[in-house]
Amino acid sequence: MLNLDNDRDFPYYNEIPRMSKIGWLVLLICIPVSYFASGFISGLSNDVIGSIFFLLILLVPLLYFSNWDYSLFFQKPTRNEFILAVSMALAYFAYSTVFTILLNANGIPDVTKADANVVALISLVFSMMAEELIKFIPLMFLLRVFFKYTSNRRLSIMASSVITLIFFGLIHLEPTVSIISVLVVQGAGSIFHLYVYLKTKNLFVSYLSHLMTDASVLILIMFGLIG
């Protein structure tokens, strides 16, 4: 059993600290803005620049409305937190491999493969944190809403997590990709990275787990070890 810091808690849901309604509105609007701005800027320059804007459009407003208190989200990872991050990265890799094979065997289109090159690999450093924020913002908003009306922390976490995973899967939907595929691989599969955050309350740890997963896949593609 890993020893984790159980004294940490999620921000905002119990109004510690309090997030204003305007703050929530801006943060939720920033999600689609960041997503489309990233694609637009990547088209004008490259994926690295696009991924930096992807991250900044989400991170700067979040810090601003949190009075620049980054400790609400980020802590220096402990040894046990790092072990958890690696374990969940491996678990996701195994999960996605199995379900991708099953989906392909049933004729269900797989998730579109990203370009595998050094630029794409560097861009992951920024885009993976942005993707963690894309999950974190609605997760905390929903947690606040459910907890406000139920006062049941456990129920609020479960309901918020399910909705967030479905949302995260759907934002990966493309014309050539099946909705079943994104919900199973990107949506439900992200439970491994989300679990890391739920256990540690440390976005930096879930980010490391997510980054290890995607970077490993990209490197394997670059060396021709997987298709």
Buried (B, 14 or more C-beta within 10 A) or exposed (E): EEEBEEEBEBBBBBEEEEBEEEBBEBBEEBBEBBBEBBEEBBEEEBBBBBBBBBBBBBBEBBBEBBEEEEEBBEBEBBEBBBEBBEBBBBBBBEBBEEBBEEBEEEEBBBBEEBEBEEEBBBBBBBBBBBBBBBBBBBBBBBBBBBBEEEEEBEEBBEBBBBBBBEBBBEBBBEEEBBBBBBBBBBBBBBBBBBBBBBBBBBBBBBBBBBBBBBBBBBEBBBEEEEE
